[in-house]
Each structure stands twice: as C-alpha cells, then as structure tokens.
C-alpha cells in the first residue's frame, strides 16, 4: 500500500468527523446562506480546528463564494479544501540541514511518541546516506535511554549516552564532540519529556541551547516539537508553552490515525507560526512521513 493510501486509511476517523459531515450538510442545503456557513463552522469547531481558525476559514469562504459568484452548495467543498490547503502550507515543511553537521533537537512532553519519532527520523535520514549520531538527553528516565538505544541499533546510528540522572547538557556536549570527531552529518538530541509546568526543566532546555550555540554556532538547527494528535486542544497549549522557551521550527504530529479530531493540525498551522514537518499515521517505521499540505487535503477530502 502506497503512502497516500495509508494516509487516507490513517485519516479515516478524522474524515468521518469532518468530511462526511460536511458532505451531509452540503447535500441538505439547496442554497448557500448564513445558516449553511454556521453549520460548516460548527463542524470545524467540534473537530478541534479551534474557534479562531474556524471563524477565519468561514470568513474567507464567504468572501470566495461572493467573489466567484458561487450559488451551488456542492462547489463550497472544493473551496473549503483549497482554504485548508492554504492554511496547512504555512512555512517550510522541509528540514533545514544545510550544514555539516546539522542539529535536530526534539522536545515534547512524555508519552507523545518523542523517542519513536527520533528513531523514525533517523531512519529516514540514514536512508539518504547521512551519518547520524543520537544524543540520549532525556536522562531523567532510564526507559527513555534504553528505548533510544534500541532505535540506534535498529537504525544503525551511534548513540551517546550517560547514566540515568546525569546532566542532559553534558550528554549533548559529548555528542557534539563525537559528531566533530566522526565527521557526522546530523546530530539528533532527545530531551526530557518536560511537563510544561516545571520551570526547572525548561531551564535545563535553555542550558542545552547555550551549549549548542557555543560549540556549533554556525550549524543549521531544527527544533522539532512532538505533539500527540489525540490530545486535541491540549496540543495547542503545549505548543505555546514550548515556543516561549525554545525557538520551535516545526511540529511532528503523531497518532493521527488514532483520533477523530485530526482537525487539530489545522488549528496548529493557523494559530501558531510553526509549520507541520512530519505526521505519524501508524506504528511502522515508514509511517512517519514528511508533511505535504496538498496531499493531506487530498486524502482528507477524497
């Protein structure tokens, strides 16, 4: 099964919540009026697109309908698809790995699929012929170090680790020295699954950034925030909190196949200046893929 078909299958719950309900509404209306727009707005809001994003989408939709003099409700669906594609195209979805070495820091709370995402991204870059080194910066949980070690062996990437409870910044420092010594292409750093209410853990993250600034000042850097699509609007609050501490360059949205509220991806793209760079739609190693706004919208509305 190709990725597009897997994407369609992975988005089934979201399709049932958004697209099928939109189809029913458009069929039931004989004309385009204010009530139709209210129905569409309600569908978007209840699908975790968010109030602000939903209102913005509907306002743009009204404007387009008026400008194009559209009178058939069925034509609204294609306009809505284009509007969502435009919102989801916010920012550059490709990773910025122009320098050798480049650095990817991966942040996010526990349980969102952070370590698994690191393994899958490492596998993707390894398949492109890049030499990868992983840094086990989540030293607060022994399980996180063990899990990353399993992934490093599976992918064929060197792992730099210290014992549980060690200073995460020291792990990153040693990993940077290894990258320089081995002439590696990319360093991927795991970080502790910080609960966004714990200020001391956020301070630890800032310490890691300072070490990278000092040791690799000219390196391309990506800060990827991993979010769990099944948490709905809570993902928005996590994104806002992390962006206050870290210069987040992109989002990895996992577990899209496990939720009916995949509309959260639209809320994230609309309300935050952060492009979605990867989406996860399953457990397989290749089920984490680079995000393509048009492909996503096509799968959602297919």
C-alpha positions as CSV (number, residue, x, y, z in Angstrom):
1,X,0.0,0.0,0.0
2,X,1.4,3.4,-1.1
3,X,1.8,6.2,1.5
4,X,-1.2,8.2,0.0
5,X,-3.5,5.2,0.5
6,X,-2.1,4.6,4.0
7,X,-2.7,8.3,4.7
8,X,-6.3,8.0,3.6
9,X,-6.7,5.0,5.8
10,X,-5.0,6.7,8.7
11,X,-7.2,9.8,8.4
12,X,-10.4,7.7,8.4
13,X,-11.6,8.8,11.8
14,X,-11.0,12.4,11.0
15,X,-12.6,12.1,7.6
16,X,-15.7,10.6,9.3
17,X,-15.8,13.6,11.7
18,X,-15.1,16.4,9.2
19,X,-15.5,15.4,5.6
20,X,-18.6,13.2,5.8
21,X,-20.4,15.6,8.0
22,X,-19.6,18.4,5.5
23,X,-20.9,16.3,2.7
24,X,-24.2,15.7,4.5
25,X,-24.7,19.4,5.2
26,X,-23.9,20.5,1.7
27,X,-26.4,17.9,0.3
28,X,-29.1,19.0,2.7
29,X,-28.9,22.7,1.7
30,X,-30.5,23.8,-1.6
31,X,-28.7,27.2,-1.5
32,X,-25.8,29.0,0.1
33,X,-26.9,31.1,3.0
34,X,-25.8,32.2,6.5
35,X,-27.2,29.0,8.1
36,X,-25.1,26.8,5.8
37,X,-21.9,28.7,6.9
38,X,-22.9,28.3,10.6
39,X,-23.3,24.6,10.1
40,X,-19.9,24.3,8.5
41,X,-18.3,26.4,11.2
42,X,-19.8,24.2,13.9
43,X,-18.4,21.1,12.2
44,X,-14.9,22.6,12.1
45,X,-15.0,23.7,15.8
46,X,-16.2,20.3,17.0
47,X,-13.4,18.7,15.0
48,X,-10.8,20.5,17.1
49,X,-10.0,23.0,14.3
50,X,-10.5,25.7,17.0
51,X,-12.8,28.7,17.3
52,X,-10.4,31.3,15.9
53,X,-9.2,29.2,13.0
54,X,-12.8,28.0,12.2
55,X,-14.1,31.6,12.1
56,X,-11.2,32.7,9.9
57,X,-11.8,29.8,7.5
58,X,-15.5,30.5,7.2
59,X,-15.0,34.3,6.7
60,X,-12.5,33.5,3.8
61,X,-15.0,31.0,2.4
62,X,-17.8,33.6,2.4
63,X,-15.5,36.1,0.6
64,X,-14.5,33.5,-2.0
65,X,-18.2,32.5,-2.6
66,X,-19.1,36.1,-3.2
67,X,-16.2,36.9,-5.4
68,X,-16.7,33.8,-7.6
69,X,-20.5,34.2,-7.5
70,X,-21.0,30.6,-6.5
71,X,-24.6,29.5,-5.9
72,X,-24.3,25.7,-5.8
73,X,-23.6,24.4,-2.2
74,X,-21.7,21.4,-3.7
75,X,-19.0,23.8,-5.0
76,X,-18.3,25.0,-1.5
77,X,-16.4,21.8,-0.7
78,X,-13.7,22.4,-3.2
79,X,-13.3,26.0,-1.9
80,X,-13.0,24.7,1.6
81,X,-10.4,22.2,0.5
82,X,-8.3,25.0,-1.1
83,X,-8.7,27.1,2.1
84,X,-7.4,24.3,4.3
85,X,-4.5,23.6,1.9
86,X,-3.5,27.2,2.1
87,X,-3.5,27.3,5.9
88,X,-1.6,24.0,6.1
89,X,1.0,25.3,3.7
90,X,2.2,27.7,6.3
91,X,6.0,27.7,6.5
92,X,8.7,25.4,5.1
93,X,7.9,21.7,5.6
94,X,11.4,20.6,4.6
95,X,14.1,20.1,7.3
96,X,16.9,22.7,7.2
97,X,20.0,20.5,7.3
98,X,22.3,22.6,5.0
99,X,25.4,22.5,7.1
100,X,27.6,19.6,8.1
101,X,27.0,18.9,10.9
102,X,23.4,20.0,11.4
103,X,21.5,19.6,14.7
104,X,17.9,18.5,15.4
105,X,16.6,18.9,18.9
106,X,13.4,17.1,19.7
107,X,11.2,18.4,22.5
108,X,7.8,17.5,23.9
109,X,6.1,16.0,27.0
110,X,6.3,12.4,27.9
111,X,4.0,10.0,26.1
112,X,3.6,11.8,22.8
113,X,5.9,9.5,20.8
114,X,9.0,11.6,21.0
115,X,11.7,8.8,21.1
116,X,9.9,6.8,18.5
117,X,9.8,9.9,16.2
118,X,13.5,10.4,16.7
119,X,14.1,6.8,15.6
120,X,12.0,7.1,12.5
121,X,13.5,10.5,11.5
122,X,17.0,9.0,12.0
123,X,16.0,6.0,9.8
124,X,14.7,8.4,7.1
125,X,18.0,10.4,7.1
126,X,20.1,7.3,7.2
127,X,18.4,6.0,4.1
128,X,19.6,9.2,2.4
129,X,23.2,8.3,3.1
130,X,23.7,10.6,6.1
131,X,25.8,9.6,9.1
132,X,23.6,10.1,12.2
133,X,24.6,10.4,15.9
134,X,21.9,10.3,18.6
135,X,22.2,12.0,22.0
136,X,20.2,10.5,24.8
137,X,19.4,13.8,26.5
138,X,16.4,12.5,28.4
139,X,18.4,11.3,31.4
140,X,15.5,11.6,33.9
141,X,14.0,8.3,32.7
142,X,16.1,5.1,32.3
143,X,13.4,3.8,29.9
144,X,14.0,6.7,27.6
145,X,17.7,5.9,27.3
146,X,17.0,2.2,26.8
147,X,14.4,3.0,24.1
148,X,16.7,5.3,22.2
149,X,19.4,2.6,22.4
150,X,17.1,0.1,20.8
151,X,16.3,2.6,18.0
152,X,20.0,3.4,17.5
153,X,20.8,-0.3,17.0
154,X,17.8,-0.7,14.7
155,X,18.7,2.3,12.5
156,X,22.5,1.9,12.6
157,X,23.2,5.2,14.3
158,X,25.8,5.8,17.1
159,X,24.3,6.7,20.5
160,X,25.9,8.9,23.0
161,X,24.5,8.3,26.5
162,X,25.3,8.8,30.2
163,X,23.7,7.1,33.2
164,X,20.2,7.9,34.4
165,X,20.2,11.2,36.3
166,X,23.2,12.7,34.5
167,X,23.3,16.2,33.3
168,X,21.5,16.3,29.9
169,X,23.6,19.2,28.8
170,X,26.7,17.2,29.4
171,X,25.3,14.4,27.2
172,X,24.7,16.9,24.4
173,X,28.2,18.3,24.9
174,X,29.8,14.8,24.5
175,X,27.6,14.1,21.5
176,X,28.7,17.3,19.8
177,X,32.4,16.3,20.3
178,X,31.6,12.9,18.8
179,X,29.9,14.5,15.8
180,X,33.0,16.6,15.2
181,X,35.4,13.6,15.6
182,X,33.4,11.3,13.4
183,X,32.6,13.9,10.8
184,X,28.9,13.0,11.1
185,X,26.1,14.8,9.1
186,X,23.4,15.2,11.7
187,X,23.1,15.2,15.5
188,X,19.6,14.3,16.8
189,X,19.2,15.2,20.5
190,X,16.4,13.7,22.7
191,X,15.4,15.9,25.6
192,X,13.5,15.2,28.8
193,X,9.7,14.9,28.5
194,X,9.2,18.2,30.1
195,X,6.0,18.9,31.9
196,X,5.4,22.4,30.8
197,X,4.5,23.5,34.3
198,X,8.0,22.6,35.6
199,X,10.2,25.7,35.2
200,X,13.4,24.0,36.2
201,X,13.1,21.5,33.3
202,X,12.6,24.4,30.9
203,X,15.7,26.0,32.3
204,X,17.6,22.7,31.5
205,X,16.4,23.0,27.9
206,X,17.9,26.6,27.7
207,X,21.2,25.2,29.0
208,X,21.3,22.7,26.2
209,X,20.7,25.5,23.7
210,X,23.6,27.5,25.1
211,X,26.0,24.6,24.7
212,X,25.0,24.2,21.0
213,X,25.3,27.9,20.5
214,X,28.9,27.8,21.8
215,X,30.1,24.5,20.3
216,X,28.3,24.6,16.9
217,X,27.5,28.3,16.4
218,X,27.1,28.0,12.6
219,X,25.2,24.7,12.4
220,X,21.8,24.5,10.8
221,X,19.3,23.8,13.6
222,X,15.9,22.4,13.8
223,X,13.8,22.3,17.0
224,X,11.0,19.8,16.5
225,X,8.1,19.8,18.9
226,X,6.4,16.4,19.0
227,X,2.6,16.6,19.7
228,X,0.1,13.8,20.1
229,X,-2.9,14.5,17.9
230,X,-5.2,12.6,20.2
231,X,-4.8,15.2,22.9
232,X,-6.8,17.8,20.9
233,X,-6.7,21.3,22.1
234,X,-4.1,20.4,24.8
235,X,-1.6,20.2,22.0
236,X,-2.1,23.9,21.3
237,X,-1.3,24.8,24.9
238,X,1.8,22.6,24.9
239,X,3.0,24.3,21.6
240,X,2.5,27.8,23.1
241,X,4.4,26.9,26.2
242,X,7.4,25.3,24.4
243,X,7.6,28.1,22.0
244,X,8.2,30.5,24.9
245,X,11.3,28.6,25.8
246,X,12.5,27.1,22.6
247,X,12.7,28.6,19.1
248,X,10.5,25.8,17.7
249,X,11.0,25.4,13.9
250,X,8.4,22.7,13.2
251,X,5.9,20.2,14.6
252,X,5.8,16.5,14.5
253,X,2.2,15.4,14.9
254,X,1.9,11.8,15.9
255,X,-1.0,9.3,16.3
256,X,-3.2,11.0,13.6
257,X,-4.6,7.5,12.9
258,X,-5.9,7.2,16.4
259,X,-8.1,10.2,16.6
260,X,-11.3,11.6,15.1
261,X,-10.1,15.1,15.9
262,X,-7.3,15.4,13.4
263,X,-8.6,18.9,12.8
264,X,-6.0,19.9,15.4
265,X,-3.4,20.0,12.6
266,X,-5.4,22.9,11.1
267,X,-5.6,24.7,14.4
268,X,-1.8,24.3,15.0
269,X,-1.0,25.7,11.5
270,X,-3.5,28.6,11.8
271,X,-2.9,29.8,15.3
272,X,0.9,29.2,15.6
273,X,3.7,30.3,13.3
274,X,5.0,26.7,13.2
275,X,4.9,24.6,10.1
276,X,4.0,20.9,10.5
277,X,7.1,19.0,9.3
278,X,6.1,15.3,9.9
279,X,2.9,13.4,10.6
280,X,2.6,9.9,12.0
281,X,-0.2,7.7,10.8
282,X,0.8,4.3,12.2
283,X,3.3,2.1,14.1
284,X,5.6,1.1,11.2
285,X,9.0,2.7,10.7
286,X,7.9,4.4,7.5
287,X,4.5,5.6,8.9
288,X,6.2,8.9,9.9
289,X,6.4,11.0,6.8
290,X,7.2,14.5,5.7
291,X,4.1,16.6,5.7
292,X,2.6,17.7,2.4
293,X,-0.3,20.1,2.7
294,X,-1.9,19.3,-0.7
295,X,-1.5,15.5,-0.2
296,X,-3.1,15.8,3.2
297,X,-6.0,17.8,2.0
298,X,-6.5,15.4,-1.0
299,X,-6.6,12.4,1.4
300,X,-9.0,14.2,3.8
301,X,-11.4,15.2,1.0
302,X,-11.0,12.1,-1.2
